Amino acid sequence: MKYVVVDLEMNPVSRKDFREVKQKLNDEVIEIGAVKLDASFRRESTFRRYVKPQYNTICRHITRLTGITQETVDGQEPFEPCFRAFVDWIGEEETKIYSWSTSDISQLKHECAYKLPSFDRSWLTSRWVDLQQKFDDRLGLYNNLALQYALGAMNLEFKGTQHTALDDAINTSEILVLMQDDEKFRKTMQPVIDILKPKEDLSSSIGDLCPELLELQKKL
């Protein structure tokens, strides 16, 4: 068994220039980043592709968020060959594919349906695992925890640049690896588990552990 952790960056389809496309496809993938782990959850290889969108230029807010500019994707291949290269990189071995939330698999399924209608999308569905949900379920959370907050709760610093697909995938894989050792995971996350138990005054302990979790606790 191999394990792949993937992250995508996306750019919106232009409503002005491609109104009909927008009705079927809201966004396009502009970067695919992934890390492959072996059966022992050791890093084996990485995958990174920038993808040239077909139905819009790179929006300013996407550049601010991801650092990806139009110049970054100019000269890159469109979605179809990039996605096929990703599938080839995963290979034919039995593989589970993880992402943080369901947004990435939803994007790939919609984009494949529009741009690669012959591709069997059950290939994705049968392999995909929502690691965010697994993490939340393990802790008994009812609100989804963002990746950066999950890392903070685990006393892990984000390595690289947030909203860079490969860096996001690598950091997500760190959570997956830790979750394989139940005793270590439980010991690491015990302060968070304690925080989530009802108490008269949680603000001090939450703030000391991870400031971002204070806001989360207020919503619970």
ZAFI-863543 format. One record per atom (N, C-alpha, C): residue in one letter; atom name; y negated, x, z negated. Coordinates in steps of 0.001 Angstrom, whole numbers, plus 500000, padded with zeros to 6 digits. Each point is the difference from the previous one (the first is absolute). Layout:
N
- a;CA;Y;X;Z
...
//
This chain:
220
- m;N;501192;500844;500000
- m;CA;498808;499156;500000
- m;C;498752;500883;500000
- k;N;499043;499665;500862
- k;CA;498693;500655;499992
- k;C;498951;498982;499560
- y;N;498854;500527;499568
- y;CA;498921;499147;499507
- y;C;498703;500421;500674
- v;N;499315;499048;500581
- v;CA;498736;500261;500692
- v;C;498901;499198;499315
- v;N;498906;500668;499686
- v;CA;498819;499329;499452
- v;C;498907;500079;501056
- v;N;499446;498860;500370
- v;CA;499047;499945;501111
- v;C;498693;499361;499553
- d;N;498924;500437;500630
- d;CA;498692;499384;499796
- d;C;499281;499940;501337
- l;N;499215;498945;500194
- l;CA;499260;499791;501244
- l;C;498511;499893;499712
- e;N;499204;500449;500955
- e;CA;498573;499682;500014
- e;C;499747;499143;501237
- m;N;499078;499051;499877
- m;CA;499820;499010;501070
- m;C;498531;499791;500331
- n;N;499768;499477;501193
- n;CA;498665;499701;500505
- n;C;500011;498580;500548
- p;N;498962;499189;499729
- p;CA;500036;498609;500462
- p;C;499879;499858;501505
- v;N;500675;499007;500541
- v;CA;499830;499612;501398
- v;C;498619;499372;500148
- s;N;499320;500304;501090
- s;CA;498659;499475;500229
- s;C;500042;498503;500289
- r;N;499346;499233;499162
- r;CA;499919;498551;500223
- r;C;499099;499697;501210
- k;N;498984;500815;500189
- k;CA;499045;499771;501090
- k;C;500625;500244;501363
- d;N;500722;501103;500141
- d;CA;500521;500401;501310
- d;C;501428;499539;500269
- f;N;500757;499695;498948
- f;CA;501411;499639;500163
- f;C;500332;498803;499121
- r;N;499306;498917;500249
- r;CA;500153;498808;499175
- r;C;501440;499483;500022
- e;N;500632;499949;501166
- e;CA;501367;499478;500102
- e;C;500992;500903;499288
- v;N;499812;501307;500130
- v;CA;500872;500948;499305
- v;C;499839;499832;498491
- k;N;498761;499829;499555
- k;CA;499698;499884;498574
- k;C;500737;498828;499366
- q;N;500262;498973;500778
- q;CA;500712;498832;499470
- q;C;501452;500328;499666
- k;N;500535;501052;500621
- k;CA;501400;500366;499784
- k;C;500175;501318;499240
- l;N;498975;500840;500066
- l;CA;500102;501329;499387
- l;C;498664;500336;499370
- n;N;499956;500042;498691
- n;CA;498723;500209;499311
- n;C;499575;501463;499974
- d;N;500984;500903;499855
- d;CA;499709;501433;499889
- d;C;500941;500797;500897
- e;N;499644;501266;500192
- e;CA;500871;500948;500710
- e;C;500198;501243;499142
- v;N;501188;500552;500044
- v;CA;500299;501249;499309
- v;C;499246;501138;500670
- i;N;499322;500822;499197
- i;CA;499327;501177;500545
- i;C;500540;501305;499396
- e;N;500835;499876;498971
- e;CA;500668;501186;499451
- e;C;501292;499578;499325
- i;N;501060;500760;500276
- i;CA;501289;499822;499330
- i;C;500294;501279;499224
- g;N;500234;499865;498714
- g;CA;500389;501143;499181
- g;C;501264;499658;499243
- a;N;500931;500925;499923
- a;CA;501260;499708;499320
- a;C;500629;501289;499478
- v;N;500787;499840;498939
- v;CA;500767;501111;499449
- v;C;501450;499554;499884
- k;N;500911;500893;500355
- k;CA;501434;499701;499934
- k;C;500623;500778;498852
- l;N;500771;499279;499176
- l;CA;500718;500598;498880
- l;C;501496;499955;500279
- d;N;500718;501018;499524
- d;CA;501443;500015;500205
- d;C;500698;499139;498950
- a;N;501308;500046;499971
- a;CA;500773;499152;499093
- a;C;499713;500301;498532
- s;N;499487;501203;499715
- s;CA;499655;500384;498630
- s;C;498510;499831;499725
- f;N;499304;499330;500900
- f;CA;498563;499730;499881
- f;C;499165;501281;500023
- r;N;500482;501000;500734
- r;CA;499210;501198;500266
- r;C;499317;499850;501350
- r;N;498761;500482;500085
- r;CA;499267;499863;501253
- r;C;500665;500804;501110
- e;N;500225;499340;501104
- e;CA;500694;500612;501127
- e;C;499059;500296;501162
- s;N;499128;499052;500336
- s;CA;499070;500200;501110
- s;C;498881;498974;499914
- t;N;498966;500222;500808
- t;CA;498878;499066;500041
- t;C;499708;499619;501447
- f;N;499283;498886;500149
- f;CA;499630;499484;501325
- f;C;498545;499568;499944
- r;N;499237;500383;501018
- r;CA;498606;499562;500074
- r;C;499577;499853;501451
- r;N;499475;498843;500326
- r;CA;499477;499744;501340
- r;C;498713;499186;499910
- y;N;498973;500470;500713
- y;CA;498845;499151;500235
- y;C;500294;499141;501223
- v;N;499506;498779;499984
- v;CA;500319;499030;501045
- v;C;498696;499487;500596
- k;N;499898;500000;501316
- k;CA;498789;499514;500652
- k;C;500039;498478;500102
- p;N;499042;499296;499382
- p;CA;499992;498536;500100
- p;C;499653;499544;501409
- q;N;500516;498844;500373
- q;CA;499802;499481;501347
- q;C;498938;498911;500062
- y;N;499660;499418;498844
- y;CA;499147;498822;500023
- y;C;498748;500143;499146
- n;N;499575;501230;499790
- n;CA;498732;500250;499328
- n;C;499812;501506;499870
- t;N;498764;500413;499839
- t;CA;499731;501366;499584
- t;C;500067;500038;498471
- i;N;500042;501190;499446
- i;CA;500090;500133;498541
- i;C;498707;499499;499361
- c;N;500152;499072;499058
- c;CA;498844;499407;499331
- c;C;499423;500958;498958
- r;N;498709;499863;499746
- r;CA;499338;500904;499060
- r;C;500609;499916;498606
- h;N;500300;498784;499551
- h;CA;500534;499882;498636
- h;C;501393;500600;499893
- i;N;500749;500010;501111
- i;CA;501316;500643;500006
- i;C;499840;501519;499920
- t;N;499011;500536;500702
- t;CA;499724;501435;499914
- t;C;499601;500384;498585
- r;N;499145;499175;499362
- r;CA;499597;500295;498621
- r;C;501197;499978;499058
- l;N;500929;499088;500246
- l;CA;501158;499851;499119
- l;C;501044;501089;500223
- t;N;500291;500296;501277
- t;CA;501132;500863;500338
- t;C;499625;501379;500519
- g;N;498749;500159;500447
- g;CA;499612;501256;500625
- g;C;500373;500069;501476
- i;N;500671;498969;500496
- i;CA;500421;499978;501405
- i;C;498832;499541;500869
- t;N;499650;500785;500993
- t;CA;498926;499681;500926
- t;C;500580;499680;501376
- q;N;499134;499552;500906
- q;CA;500461;499761;501357
- q;C;500495;501292;500642
- e;N;499327;501094;499675
- e;CA;500418;501297;500534
- e;C;501393;500382;499498
- t;N;500343;499555;498802
- t;CA;501326;500293;499450
- t;C;501097;499397;500860
- v;N;499789;498786;500489
- v;CA;501056;499293;500729
- v;C;499885;500147;501511
- d;N;498840;500452;500482
- d;CA;499878;500240;501446
- d;C;501024;501052;500429
- g;N;500730;499698;501042
- g;CA;501024;500927;500472
- g;C;501347;499815;499349
- q;N;500070;499163;498948
- q;CA;501280;499708;499361
- q;C;500723;498885;500761
- e;N;501288;499884;499759
- e;CA;500787;498966;500670
- e;C;499775;498644;499345
- p;N;500228;498912;500750
- p;CA;499887;498664;499405
- p;C;501199;499691;499105
- f;N;500035;498795;499499
- f;CA;500974;499615;498983
- f;C;501453;500177;500460
- e;N;500343;499527;501182
- e;CA;501411;499966;500406
- e;C;500677;501364;499907
- p;N;499494;501056;500670
- p;CA;500700;501291;499877
- p;C;499944;500589;498603
- c;N;498927;499739;499257
- c;CA;499910;500517;498635
- c;C;501024;499325;499092
- f;N;500133;498698;500137
- f;CA;500962;499283;499172
- f;C;501429;500408;500365
- r;N;500277;500165;501280
- r;CA;501352;500427;500415
- r;C;500298;501401;499478
- a;N;498987;500863;499968
- a;CA;500197;501345;499439
- a;C;500315;499904;498508
- f;N;499353;499071;499323
- f;CA;500264;499771;498579
- f;C;501438;499528;499783
- v;N;500460;499072;500816
- v;CA;501367;499496;499898
- v;C;500998;501126;500283
- d;N;499711;500825;501011
- d;CA;500881;501123;500321
- d;C;500043;501010;498855
- w;N;498846;500220;499365
- w;CA;499938;500942;498869
- w;C;500843;499494;498829
- i;N;499982;498707;499756
- i;CA;500840;499436;498935
- i;C;501464;500257;500304
- g;N;500386;499840;501262
- g;CA;501365;500307;500411
- g;C;500968;498856;499774
- e;N;501261;500290;500198
- e;CA;501031;498971;499970
- e;C;500739;499913;498665
- e;N;499723;500911;499080
- e;CA;500656;499936;498688
- e;C;499542;498761;499238
- e;N;500841;499570;499077
- e;CA;499617;498887;499151
- e;C;498749;500392;499207
- t;N;498978;499165;500084
- t;CA;498703;500358;499435
- t;C;499333;498789;499367
- k;N;499383;500230;498836
- k;CA;499111;499001;499412
- k;C;498568;500455;500243
- i;N;499146;499061;500379
- i;CA;498609;500311;500296
- i;C;499120;499318;498953
- y;N;499211;500800;499296
- y;CA;499166;499486;498923
- y;C;498525;500038;500393
- s;N;499241;499030;499502
- s;CA;498546;500044;500094
- s;C;499429;499380;498740
- w;N;498715;500275;499753
- w;CA;499343;499427;498832
- w;C;499386;498680;500417
- s;N;500671;498893;499732
- s;CA;499650;498619;500373
- s;C;500666;499649;501327
- t;N;499795;498765;500420
- t;CA;500627;499510;501235
- t;C;499057;500062;501195
- s;N;498784;500494;499814
- s;CA;499029;499969;501091
- s;C;500434;500858;501186
- d;N;500680;501123;499734
- d;CA;500386;500887;501091
- d;C;501119;499411;500854
- i;N;501018;499432;499359
- i;CA;501063;499403;500804
- i;C;499477;498783;500751
- s;N;499108;499258;499384
- s;CA;499414;498852;500683
- s;C;499235;500445;501242
- q;N;499237;501098;499873
- q;CA;499251;500515;501140
- q;C;500939;500456;501113
- l;N;501034;500751;499651
- l;CA;500926;500498;501024
- l;C;500722;498856;500703
- k;N;500397;498986;499251
- k;CA;500700;498867;500608
- k;C;499086;499245;500952
- h;N;498744;499803;499608
- h;CA;499061;499289;500871
- h;C;499652;500836;501242
- e;N;499804;501299;499790
- e;CA;499622;500840;501132
- e;C;501169;500203;500961
- c;N;501197;500123;499451
- c;CA;501182;500084;500867
- c;C;500191;498706;500775
- a;N;499795;498873;499346
- a;CA;500165;498709;500672
- a;C;499053;499878;501183
- y;N;498786;500537;499845
- y;CA;499008;499882;501063
- y;C;500158;501085;501061
- k;N;500269;501232;499581
- k;CA;500005;501120;500934
- k;C;501392;500455;500415
- l;N;500999;499711;499162
- l;CA;501383;500400;500287
- l;C;500927;498808;499781
- p;N;499849;498946;500785
- p;CA;500773;498779;499744
- p;C;501506;500187;500095
- s;N;500452;501050;500687
- s;CA;501446;500226;500129
- s;C;500592;500717;498788
- f;N;499146;500533;499137
- f;CA;500500;500729;498832
- f;C;500566;499017;498980
- d;N;501170;500320;499482
- d;CA;500660;499149;499006
- d;C;499341;500217;498640
- r;N;499144;499067;499609
- r;CA;499235;500172;498762
- r;C;500868;499886;498747
- s;N;501220;499506;500156
- s;CA;500902;499964;498848
- s;C;500365;501424;499556
- w;N;499834;500966;500902
- w;CA;500201;501417;499645
- w;C;499081;500373;498848
- l;N;498767;499473;500024
- l;CA;499054;500252;498916
- l;C;500366;499210;498751
- t;N;500218;498715;500183
- t;CA;500222;499100;498872
- t;C;501197;500419;499158
- s;N;501066;500418;500662
- s;CA;501233;500329;499282
- s;C;499886;501289;499191
- r;N;499045;500855;500342
- r;CA;499865;501290;499331
- r;C;498858;500056;498994
- w;N;499037;499067;500114
- w;CA;498751;500140;499263
- w;C;500109;499585;498546
- v;N;499320;500781;499145
- v;CA;499931;499706;498567
- v;C;498539;500089;499566
- d;N;499532;498984;499271
- d;CA;498644;500007;499454
- d;C;500030;500748;498672
- l;N;499589;501259;500013
- l;CA;500066;500824;498788
- l;C;499016;499512;498942
- q;N;498873;499476;500426
- q;CA;499033;499454;499048
- q;C;500627;498881;499172
- q;N;500749;499116;500655
- q;CA;500640;498906;499283
- q;C;501086;500518;499072
- k;N;500759;500993;500457
- k;CA;501032;500599;499150
- k;C;499383;500621;498747
- f;N;498882;500676;500198
- f;CA;499290;500636;498895
- f;C;499487;498952;499010
- d;N;499355;498962;500543
- d;CA;499459;498939;499147
- d;C;501108;499277;499242
- d;N;501115;499739;500686
- d;CA;501118;499317;499352
- d;C;500575;500840;498868
- r;N;500079;501311;500219
- r;CA;500557;500891;498976
- r;C;499147;499959;498728
- l;N;498684;499844;500191
- l;CA;499091;499986;498846
- l;C;499720;498597;499483
- g;N;500458;498978;500718
- g;CA;499726;498639;499593
- g;C;498579;499568;500311
- l;N;499414;500600;501054
- l;CA;498636;499639;500402
- l;C;500019;498765;500887
- y;N;498980;499164;499846
- y;CA;499868;498830;500853
- y;C;498897;500192;501044
- n;N;499146;500986;499791
- n;CA;498979;500354;500977
- n;C;500417;501295;500679
- n;N;499800;500091;501321
- n;CA;500344;501213;500716
- n;C;499067;501138;499609
- l;N;500591;501158;499739
- l;CA;499234;501166;499594
- l;C;499750;500893;501206
- a;N;498734;500354;500238
- a;CA;499659;500864;501125
- a;C;500633;501372;499818
- l;N;500235;500686;501124
- l;CA;500669;501294;499965
- l;C;499293;500985;499082
- q;N;498692;500118;500112
- q;CA;499278;500988;499190
- q;C;500120;499677;498512
- y;N;500068;498716;499646
- y;CA;500136;499619;498602
- y;C;501420;500257;499502
- a;N;500978;499773;500877
- a;CA;501387;500292;499626
- a;C;500173;501488;499732
- l;N;499405;500834;500851
- l;CA;500064;501439;499785
- l;C;499297;500390;498708
- g;N;498829;499385;499749
- g;CA;499263;500295;498775
- g;C;500790;499615;498768
- a;N;500676;498864;500067
- a;CA;500812;499550;498872
- a;C;501148;500960;499731
- m;N;500459;500679;501038
- m;CA;501116;500934;499863
- m;C;499529;501426;499756
- n;N;498693;500141;499745
- n;CA;499407;501322;499786
- n;C;500196;500926;501190
- l;N;499985;499411;501185
- l;CA;500082;500774;501231
- l;C;498658;499931;500709
- e;N;499506;501139;500433
- e;CA;498761;500029;500762
- e;C;500309;499810;501475
- f;N;499132;499260;500697
- f;CA;500179;499815;501432
- f;C;499793;501342;500688
- k;N;500962;500388;500814
- k;CA;499925;501265;500718
- k;C;499526;499747;501426
- g;N;498959;500692;500397
- g;CA;499487;499811;501351
- g;C;498836;499029;500013
- t;N;499927;499222;501063
- t;CA;498884;499081;500205
- t;C;500512;498574;500100
- q;N;499442;499115;499176
- q;CA;500410;498607;500050
- q;C;499641;499389;501354
- h;N;500827;499042;500424
- h;CA;499854;499317;501292
- h;C;500211;500963;501173
- t;N;500724;501073;499739
- t;CA;500579;500831;501050
- t;C;501485;499695;499983
- a;N;500530;499527;501119
- a;CA;501337;499402;499991
- a;C;501064;500933;499427
- l;N;500027;501259;500439
- l;CA;501043;500900;499512
- l;C;499823;500294;498520
- d;N;498763;500229;499557
- d;CA;499769;500265;498578
- d;C;500384;498792;499154
- d;N;499665;498800;500464
- d;CA;500397;498789;499275
- d;C;501515;499894;499908
- a;N;500687;500319;501108
- a;CA;501461;499921;500010
- a;C;500615;501020;499044
- i;N;499476;501208;499988
- i;CA;500520;501043;499115
- i;C;499810;499605;498536
- n;N;498824;499494;499665
- n;CA;499744;499587;498616
- n;C;500871;498817;499601
- t;N;500209;499077;500912
- t;CA;500890;498869;499722
- t;C;501420;500482;499761
- s;N;500412;501010;500753
- s;CA;501355;500531;499831
- s;C;500198;500609;498615
- e;N;498914;500514;499376
- e;CA;500092;500542;498647
- e;C;500401;498905;499010
- i;N;499479;498798;500224
- i;CA;500365;498872;499145
- i;C;501456;499626;500216
- l;N;500421;499956;501253
- l;CA;501395;499675;500315
- l;C;500948;500989;499334
- v;N;499676;501279;500059
- v;CA;500854;501030;499401
- v;C;500105;499789;498490
- l;N;498874;499767;499336
- l;CA;500022;499823;498549
- l;C;500799;498763;499603
- m;N;499948;498972;500821
- m;CA;500707;498763;499674
- m;C;501517;500150;500065
- q;N;500501;501094;500572
- q;CA;501444;500205;500081
- q;C;500593;500456;498669
- d;N;499155;500558;499135
- d;CA;500442;500439;498675
- d;C;499498;498975;498995
- d;N;500840;499049;499652
- d;CA;499555;498875;499193
- d;C;499473;500457;498641
- e;N;500678;500968;499382
- e;CA;499568;500474;498681
- e;C;498647;500679;500077
- k;N;499809;500851;501003
- k;CA;498727;500700;500163
- k;C;498892;499016;500362
- f;N;500323;499043;500875
- f;CA;499016;498997;500392
- f;C;499571;499182;498783
- r;N;500979;499595;499199
- r;CA;499703;499187;498819
- r;C;499144;500781;499010
- k;N;500332;501258;499809
- k;CA;499239;500831;499066
- k;C;498575;500194;500504
- t;N;499859;500250;501292
- t;CA;498679;500217;500583
- t;C;499142;498749;499928
- m;N;500632;498845;500249
- m;CA;499252;498751;500091
- m;C;499919;499249;498681
- q;N;500612;500520;498926
- q;CA;500000;499269;498733
- q;C;498600;499651;499499
- p;N;499017;500903;500125
- p;CA;498646;499617;499567
- p;C;499463;498787;500749
- v;N;500320;499902;501295
- v;CA;499550;498850;500779
- v;C;500741;498749;499562
- i;N;501294;500136;499757
- i;CA;500789;498856;499533
- i;C;499462;499503;498665
- d;N;499648;500925;499127
- d;CA;499441;499624;498697
- d;C;498668;499278;500167
- i;N;499185;500478;500935
- i;CA;498701;499394;500245
- i;C;500142;498561;500466
- l;N;501020;499744;500783
- l;CA;500178;498670;500571
- l;C;500564;499000;499002
- k;N;500441;500487;498841
- k;CA;500450;499084;498964
- k;C;498773;499359;499344
- p;N;500062;498726;499634
- p;CA;498840;499336;499384
- p;C;499576;500697;498711
- k;N;498706;500310;499924
- k;CA;499425;500579;498799
- k;C;498626;499377;499780
- e;N;499496;500154;498790
- e;CA;498698;499414;499708
- e;C;498888;500729;500743
- d;N;500082;501316;500076
- d;CA;498944;500766;500659
- d;C;500633;501107;500816
- l;N;500018;499820;501320
- l;CA;500633;500967;500882
- l;C;498994;500936;500652
- s;N;498724;499720;499902
- s;CA;499018;500704;500816
- s;C;499977;501496;499733
- s;N;500118;500404;498732
- s;CA;499904;501416;499672
- s;C;501165;500784;500567
- s;N;501247;499504;499775
- s;CA;501170;500732;500469
- s;C;500067;500029;501510
- i;N;499628;498915;500644
- i;CA;500012;499971;501461
- i;C;498992;500986;500554
- g;N;498800;499969;499427
- g;CA;498970;500911;500494
- g;C;500379;501444;499819
- d;N;500674;500327;498904
- d;CA;500421;501369;499756
- d;C;501071;500439;500987
- l;N;500924;499091;500348
- l;CA;501106;500367;500880
- l;C;499551;500130;501443
- c;N;499343;498973;500481
- c;CA;499629;499974;501411
- c;C;498895;498965;500166
- p;N;498771;500412;500223
- p;CA;498885;499054;500058
- p;C;500219;498860;500982
- e;N;500680;500290;501132
- e;CA;500194;498961;501000
- e;C;500879;498873;499474
- l;N;500907;500308;499070
- l;CA;500890;498993;499474
- l;C;499278;499000;499106
- l;N;498839;500398;499500
- l;CA;499233;499067;499180
- l;C;499622;498775;500790
- e;N;499591;500218;501245
- e;CA;499640;498875;500849
- e;C;501210;499149;500324
- l;N;501150;500668;500208
- l;CA;501232;499255;500284
- l;C;500378;499104;498826
- q;N;499918;500554;498773
- q;CA;500406;499228;498824
- q;C;499143;498759;499826
- k;N;498720;500083;500374
- k;CA;499114;498855;499856
- k;C;500411;498839;500903
- k;N;500725;500338;501091
- k;CA;500409;498964;500939
- k;C;501327;499374;499630
- l;N;500757;500642;499110
- l;CA;501326;499516;499657
- l;C;499936;498795;499069
//
